[in-house]
């Protein structure tokens, strides 16, 4: 037997999954769960290992367990969606992966899976994703606009009162805004349906402590520590004021499970971060930014010239705004194989930069020409391709601003929002999406 920390075990599980030793990964998860049966991270990793090893029913049970602890876990929803697809239930797969996309609106991997499912369904479905109200609410929350997020989440719950993910997000926002009574009510409602919900337990714990009910607070914290022994979620929620300090409990595990000889120390120095096959997407190497194409000119008298755009992804916020670009962190317990994901760029092969730039400029010119010739669908198709590849974003934004204003076409407005999101203009993207929702109401 070897006595190892939970963090080391997690790294060993990640290594086993990356090396496709799924039975070893599952055995390690189960060994930890024998001592710590509510460990959410172990259930998630066990679900992944079982799915990868061809045991979808067992994997589904683990992902459902994860959701009982965290209704906002987009990884579990994505996993359940892929299991439903394998079982031949494409409608259910789309519904589940759609929920994952709402929970993680900035995840290109999840959005890519949803587009793929729509394309597989075929028929009249449009694979271009439509922003939903729950997704918009989370974008507001991540963009430091809590009051607008609260308004949107309350609207979601008015239509879908069983959306525990929305209720939990609302409880967190209300607590952040100091509306403790309202936050407490929402968290208690979640616990009526999910008695072991981690975030609800933590929120009720800090609220109880603020009200002087220390014993009640300790009960909530004790439950939370069973689910998250490392106290990672508490640290994410409360930062330096977390009532639960970082921890790393020790476990006695058989040497053979750790891949070590008896008595050999366990080292994490040679362990890698894993990316599983079921959501793997190799990021392309970023290319040198191509020269900007000429701004498309209006051909008709009085036609507007597309406006100037200002900021690119990872650049400072637009001038005159105190908005900062939010970090992409949709889930407080996001597994390592989804950490530090980079959006695939529009890389050209070495030596082809000038050719790529000329082709992209030609695309923008063709798109604008199509619009001037009253081929709106053709123009939007080209702009959509450029936006998805993150090519010529400034030029696309300038043109789409004019097209959306001239036509009030919903697809043009939403594509303008997508372009702003890709370019890092979060507030402009939210405004574009909100105009779409307003017109749909």
N, C-alpha and C positions, 0 to 999 in steps of 0.2 A: 504494500500500500504506500501511496505517496500523498503527502499533505500539500495541497496546492491552493492557490487563491482562485476565486471565481473569475477574475479578469484573465488569468492564465488559461483557465478551462475554456473560456469563450474564444480565446485566440486559437487554442488547439482545435476547437470545433470549426472555426473559420478555415484553418489550414486543411482539415480533413475534407470539408466541402469543396474547397478549391481544387484539391487533388482527386475529386470524385470518389472519395472513400466515404460514401454516404452512410453505410452501416456503422462505421466507426463514429461518425458524427452523431448519429442517432443514439448509439450506446452511451456516449459521453453525456448527451442531453438527459437521457433517462437516469443515468447515475446521479446527476445533480438533482433531478426532480424527485428522486427518492427521499432526499433530505429536505428539499425546498420545493414542494409540489406546486406552488403558485408562481414560480419564477417566470415572468412573462417572456423574458428574452429566450429562455430555454424552450418554451413552448413554440415560439416563433421559429427558432432554428431547427427544432425537431420537425415542425411542419415542412420547412424547406427541404430538409434531408429526406423526409418520407416522400415528398412530391418528386424530388429528383431521382429517387430510387424506384419509382413506379408504384407507389402505394397511395393513390389519390384519396381513398376513403379515409385512411388514417391521417393523411395530411390535412384533409378538410376538418376533421375533428380538432386538430391542434390549432388551426387558424381560427376556428370558431371560439376556442378557449381564449385565444389572444384577444378577440373582440369583446369577450366578456369582461376582460380587464381594461381594455382600451378601445372604446367604440370609434376612435379616430385613427386607428392603425391602418393606413392605406396599403401597407405591404400585405396584410392579411386579406383585405378585399381583393387585391390584385391576384393573390394566390388562389383564392376561392373562384375568381373569374376564370382563370386558366384551367382549373379543375372542371368547372362547368363546361367550358369549351371542349375539353377532352371527352366529356360525357355526352357531347352532342347537343347540349342545350345552349345554343348561341344567344338566344334572347336573354337568358339568365347571365351568361358570361358578359354580355354588353352592360347589363344593369349593374353587375358587381364591379366591373372595371370602371364604369362611369362614376360610381361612388368613390373609387380610389382616386380618379382624376379630380373630383371635387375636393377631396381631402388634401391632395397634393397638386394644386393647379400649376405649379412651376416645374413639375417633373416631366421632362421630355420622354423618359422611358415609359411612364404610365400612359401619357398621351399617345405615344407611338403604338402601344398595345391596343388602345381603344380605336385608333384609326385603322389598324390592321383588322380588328374584329368587324368594324363597319364595312371595310372593303371586302372581307370574306363573305359577309351577309349579302352584299351586292344589291341588285334590284334598284329601287329608287332611293336608297339611303345615300346621303351625302357624307363622304368620309371626313369633311371638314368639321371640326369640333365646334360646338356652340357653347358659349359661356353660360353657366347656370347660376341661379341666385345663390345657392350654397357656395359655389366656387368663387363667385364675386365677393361674398361676405368674407371668405378667407383671404382673398387678395387685399381687401380693405384692412383686415386685421394685421397682415404681414407688412402693410404699407403704413402702419402707424396712423390709422384713421379709425380708432376704436368706436366712436359714436356711430359712424356710418356702418361699421361692421355689426354693431349691436342692432341697429335698425333692420338690417338685412336678415340677420339670424332670427329676429323675432317674426319677421314676415315668413320666413321658411317654416318656423314652428306653428304659425297660424294655419298654414296649409297642411303641414305634415308633423303633427305633434309627437309622433313616434320616432322622429329623427334624433336619437340620443347623441349622435356625434355633434349635431348643431346645438343641442341643449348644453352639452358639456363645454363647447367652445364659447357659448354665451355666458355660462357661469364663470369661466376664466376671465372674460372681458369685463364682466360686471365687477368681479373682485379687483381687477386692476384699476378700475375707475372708482373704487371706493364705495360701490353700492353693495355693501356686505349682506344686507337682508335679502336683496334680490338674488345675489350670487348663491347664498345659502339655500334659498328655495329651489333654485334650478339644480344645484348639486344634489340635494336631498331627493328630488324627483328622479334623477339619474340612478341613485342608489336603490330606489324602489324596484327598478328593473334590472340593475347590474350591481348587486350588493358588494362586489369586489372591484368596482371601478377605481383604478388607481388615482386618476386626477381628482375625482370627486372626493375621495378619502383625504387627499392632501389639502384640498381647498377647505373642506369642512374642519380639518384639523387646525389650520391657521386661523380660521374664523372663530372656532371655539376658544383658542388661546387668546385671541383679541378680546373675547367676551369674558375672560377670567375663568373659563371652564376647563382647567388644565387636565383633569382626569379624562374628560371626554376627548380632548385633543390628543392625549397619549394613546387612546384606543384607536383613533383614526390613523395616527402615525405608525402604530404597530402593525396594523393591517397593510399599510402602504409598504412597509419594509419587507413583508413576506412576498409581495409581488415584485418589488424592485429592490433587491438586497444591496445594490451599489448606490442607491439613493440618487440615481442620475436624473430622474424626472423631477424630484424635489429641487435639485440644484438648478435645473433649467427653469423651473417655475419661479423660484424665489431668489436665485442668485446667492449673493453673500449673506442674505438674511434667512437662508434655508434652515428650518428647525432640525433637519436631518443631515448631519455632516457626511461627506463622502466615506464610503465603507468598502471593504473588499474581504468578505468572509472566506474562511478556509474550509476545504472539503477533503475528506479522505477518499481517494480513488485508487482502484487497482493500477499497478504499473503498466499492465498490458494495454489498458485503455488510453494511456498517455503516450504510447509508442516509445517508452523508455525502458531501459534495463532496471531491475530492482535496485533502488538506492541512488539512481542517477538523478541529478537535479533537473528540474523542468525550467527551461529558459524560453523566454518569449522573443529573444533577439532576432531569431531567424524566421519569424512568422509573418505572413503576408496578409494583406487585405484581400477579401474574396469578392468576386462578381459572379453570381450564379448564371447559368445558361438561360434561365427562363425570363430574365429581364436584362440580359447582357446586350450592350450596344457599345461597340468599340469607338471611343471618341476619335475624330479625325484630328490630325495635326493642324493647328491654326495657320492659315496662310497670311502672307503680308496683305494688308488691306489694299484693294485695287483703287486706282484713281477714280474720283467721283465722276459719274456721267453727267452730261449737261442736263440742267433742269428742263423737263418737258415744257414746251410753250403752248399756250392756248392758240387755236387757229381761228376761233370765231371772235368777232369784236365783243369786247366786254367780258370775255372769259377770264377767270382768275388764274393767276400764276400760283402754283403750289407754294405754300409758305415754307420758311426755313425751319429746320429742326435743329436741336441743340446738343443732345447728349447721347452717348453710346453706352452700352453695357459696361459696368465697372468704372464709368466716369463719374465726376461729381454730379450732384443734382442740378436741375435747370437753374439758371441764374435767377436770383430773387426768391428762390424757394429754400426752405430749411429742411426739405425732405432729404432723407438719406436713402440709398439703395438698400433694401432689406436683404438679409441673408436668406438663402433658400434652406429652410429647415422645417419641413412639414410635419415631422413626427419626432417627438422628443426621444424615442427609442429606435430611431432609424438604424437598421442593421448595417454592419460595416460594408456589406456589398452594395449599399446604396449611398455611402458617404462620399463626399467630395466629388460628386458627379459633375462632369463638364459637358456642356452642350456641344454636340458635334458641329464643327465649323464647316465652312465652305472651302476646303483646302484644294488648291490646284497642285498638280504634280510639279516637282522641282523643274524650273526652267519654263514653266507654262504660265507664269503669272500674268504676263502681258496679254497672252491669248485669252486667258480666263476673264481678265478685266474687259477686254473688247467684247467678248460674248455676253457678259453681264450687261454692259452698256447697250448692246444691241437689243437685249431682252427688254430693258426699260423703255427704249425707243419704240419697240414693237408694241409693248403694252399700251403706251400712250396713244400710239397711232390707232390701235384697235378701239380704244375708248372714243377717239375723235370720229371714228367711222361707225359709231353707234353699236359696236360689238362689246357691250359691257361684260358679258360672261367670259369672252375670250381675254379681255384685259385683266379681269380679276383672277383668272386661272394663271396667267403669267406672274402677276404680282404675288399670288399665293405661293407659287413655287420659289420666288425670290425670297419672300419672307421666311418660309420654312427653312431655306438654306442659309439664312442670315446674310444674303448678298444684296448690295445696293439698298440697304435699309433706309438711309436718308432720302434717297430718290423715291423709293416706294412710299414713304410717309408723306412726302411733299405731294405726290400725285394723288394718293388715296385721300388726302385731306380735301382736295378739290373735288374728286369724284363723289365722295360721301356728301359733301355740301350741295353739289349740283343735283344729285340723283336721289338723296335720302334713301339709298338702297341699304337694306340691313346687312347684307353680306359684305358690302364695301365698308360699312361702319365697323363691323366686327373684325374684318381683316386689318383695318387701320389700328384697332386696339391690339391685335396680335403683333403688328409691326412695332408699335410703341413698346410692348412688353419685351420683344426680342432686343430692342435697342436700349432697354433700361429706363424708359420714360414711364415709370409706374403710374404716376398721377394722370398723365395723358391717356394711358391705356384704360385706367378705371373710368375716366370720363367717357371714352368711346364706348366701353361696354355698358355703362349706365344708360347712354342714349339708346342703345339697342333694346335694353330691357324696358325702358320707358315706352318705346314704340310698340313693344309686344303686349303691354298691359292693356 
